Amino acid sequence: MNDEWLARWRRGQIGWHEAGGNSALRKYWPQLAEGSRVLVPLCGKSDDLLWLDQQGYRVTGVEISEIAVRSFFADTGIHFEILDRAGLKWFQALDRPLTIVCGDYFHYADEPHDALYDRAALVALPPKLRPAYVEHTKTLLKSGAAQLLITLEYDQSMANGPPFSVLTEEVNDYWPGLQRIGELSAIRTMPPKFLEAGIDRFVEAVWSGTPD
């Protein structure tokens, strides 16, 4: 999985990248105390990192591709330093509390975070890896941490992921305390391979809550 992801970044196959950030984040993000620590797994070079930073949070993304990490800082013009911690590279912004940890997400460890934003992590992983991802993520969050999860729903018989379709029953198994609070059509922003397959329903389902 990691090798495939790294190869996609090397080839520039990043059809999942959403220029300008995700509209559901801006619509549904919960109000948190200034300075809250927000975890963004498998963040790529997402513009959502910058939006969360601008809301006054301390933001930590985790991304395996150094190409993606360096591209984020190059695109935003944010100056950074690199620290080596436990075999992972921590790209820390110099003028704001924003960090992207470069390395395998399953090797990332830190003090528990106050909130989770997941738009591109759970849906990026094949079914066999998703339970392990959820269990590891739970170790990185405080009890009752705020969560905003965005999943995708489409006919996977027409085209396979990543990103993958993750249905309601699976989300309920992982986080029973999350509530489905909205859905948005993502036809206009879906990766080209889904358009080519003729998929005409591509939905972002939005989940929120503070499960233990």
CORURLIN-V693694 format. One record per pair of residues at least 24 apart in sequence whose ideal C-beta (glycine too) atoms are under 7 Angstrom apart, sorted by the first residue. I is the first residue (numbers start at 0). J is the second residue. Records with the same first field share a line. If there is no record, write none. Layout:
I = J / J
This chain:
0 = 125 / 128
1 = 63 / 103
4 = 63 / 64
5 = 63 / 64
8 = 64 / 66 / 67
9 = 66
14 = 190 / 191
15 = 119 / 162 / 190
16 = 43 / 44
17 = 188
18 = 46
19 = 46
20 = 46 / 47 / 50
21 = 47 / 118 / 149
22 = 183
23 = 149 / 183 / 203 / 205
24 = 50 / 116 / 118 / 147
25 = 50
27 = 147 / 180 / 181 / 205 / 207
28 = 147
29 = 145 / 147 / 207
31 = 56 / 113 / 114 / 145
35 = 113 / 114
36 = 112 / 113
37 = 112 / 113 / 114 / 116
38 = 112 / 115 / 139 / 140
39 = 116
40 = 104 / 117 / 120 / 136
41 = 104 / 119 / 120 / 123
42 = 99
43 = 67 / 119
44 = 70 / 71 / 74
45 = 119
47 = 116 / 118
48 = 97
49 = 75
51 = 116
52 = 95 / 97
57 = 96
58 = 96 / 97
59 = 98 / 100 / 112
60 = 99
61 = 100 / 104 / 107
62 = 99 / 101
63 = 102 / 103
65 = 101
68 = 99 / 101
71 = 99
105 = 135
109 = 139
111 = 139 / 140 / 141
112 = 139 / 140 / 141 / 144
113 = 141 / 144 / 145
114 = 144 / 145 / 146
115 = 140 / 144 / 146
116 = 147
117 = 148 / 149
118 = 149
121 = 148 / 150 / 165
122 = 150 / 151 / 160 / 162 / 163 / 165
123 = 161 / 162
125 = 163
133 = 173
142 = 211
143 = 209 / 211
144 = 209
145 = 209
146 = 174 / 177 / 207 / 208 / 209 / 210
147 = 207
148 = 177 / 206
149 = 203 / 205
150 = 204 / 206
151 = 201 / 202 / 203
152 = 202 / 204
153 = 193 / 198 / 200 / 201
154 = 198 / 200
157 = 196 / 197 / 198
158 = 192 / 193 / 196 / 198
170 = 206
174 = 210
175 = 210
176 = 208 / 209 / 210 / 211
177 = 206 / 207 / 208 / 210
178 = 206 / 207 / 208
179 = 204 / 206
180 = 205 / 206 / 207
181 = 205
